[in-house]
Amino acid sequence: MKVFQFSKLSNCDLIIDAVYEGGNRGNVGDDPINKILPVGNQGGFRYAGSLDSLKYLVLYTSGENIDWPDNINSETGVFQYYGDNKKPGHELHDTVKKGNYTLKKLFDSLYSSTSPRKNIPPIFIFKKHPTKNSNRSVQFKGLCVPGTIYKGQLEDLIAIWKTTNGLRFQNYLSFFTILDIARLSRAWIEDLNKGNTNSINEPKIFKKWKINGTYTPLISPRTIN
């Protein structure tokens, strides 16, 4: 497994299932994601740009919340991800990080009748992956886009009800497709940071999806043990 040291993160590519080590000073500055992509250092939803004009989006999951079990199906390339309204007392879209608001906008753009996919930025997935050097280390799980070939418009973004301490509230359950792209170049990331949405370094599979909506999932059947 490829491991990138914390000191090298600002110049590295993003490689499927590679580990990106965090720091070991014991503060939020140990977060490795912010060293790779300047998106802040906390939360499941992190973004560059503004909510109404995203350069790119990061979805982070610890994979440890039993009430909200985010899941990556490596065999189908489908990423199941829950929104950020995880406690009672707030309306579905009324969250600090505006994660559920962002999810709604992504899927509205996906199914827009006038300009589908126009306002959907690159979406990077990272998962918690502690190492000997840092508990903040993460693993890159891929570039994803909203929706899948397995679900329709009424199935890939669902508002579900939960009850905590007798109080009911809603949160989103969403489904994404991880694209069949093994490596994302630092050159493309730098172009995105500059606001270049028509970069020559943009992955062809992602560009193909943006143009015609063709999903090319990262399908990875299990080996026989």
Helices and strands as residue ranges (DSSP letters): E 3-4, G 6-11, E 14-15, E 19-20, G 28-30, H 33-36, E 45-50, E 53-61, E 71-73, E 78-82, H 99-110, E 123-128, E 138-146, E 157-164, E 167-178, E 183-184, H 186-193, H 204-212
